[in-house]
């Protein structure tokens, strides 16, 4: 059994341990990772959900791995000049944060594909280096706009906690994201997804109600950005 397989199995066991359910979607973050490692993760551990940060790399991997039934999640910063690549190749986009990008993704989504499943990115850490919306009024306005676009399907929220050893702060930020989801649902939105938690804090995210966790280095090891 390879290390990639062992790590995916271990994380999946923790999903049940922390949530009493295996329904949480484990997204293997495969940016900069070689095609062979993605194939190994799929074949050895029945892993289908992969996350990419760069639109060109996403498009290239979709083309190279089109023979596998993979589910591609775009989890990087969205740029206006790259929305077409995302609209054409991703099943999910986790980082939608403005109306312009929503309209572009909607208009560029190919007619033969199902609506793009989207999450609104929220800056739960209030760090200027992070992307996303930071107040509920803005989130609600964007949510209404997305719901008016037929080629997009709003499913929930995404956030990244502070890089800190302060577990209470991390959990408070994750709980804030969950609170925003609940407020939106009280307004009539039917949101079922919370994408939160990465290699360093995913167990805390699971405790706070994450339905998607984004794990890269724990599965694939250190990244080689020369790739």
Secondary structure as UniProt FT lines:
FT   HELIX           3..19
FT   STRAND          25..29
FT   TURN            31..32
FT   HELIX           35..45
FT   STRAND          49..52
FT   HELIX           55..64
FT   TURN            65..67
FT   STRAND          71..74
FT   HELIX           80..82
FT   HELIX           83..89
FT   STRAND          92..96
FT   HELIX           99..108
FT   TURN            111..112
FT   STRAND          116..122
FT   TURN            124..125
FT   TURN            128..129
FT   HELIX           136..147
FT   TURN            150..151
FT   STRAND          152..159
FT   HELIX           167..186
FT   TURN            187..188
FT   STRAND          193..196
FT   TURN            199..201
FT   HELIX           202..207
FT   TURN            208..209
FT   STRAND          212..215
FT   HELIX           217..220
FT   TURN            225..226
//
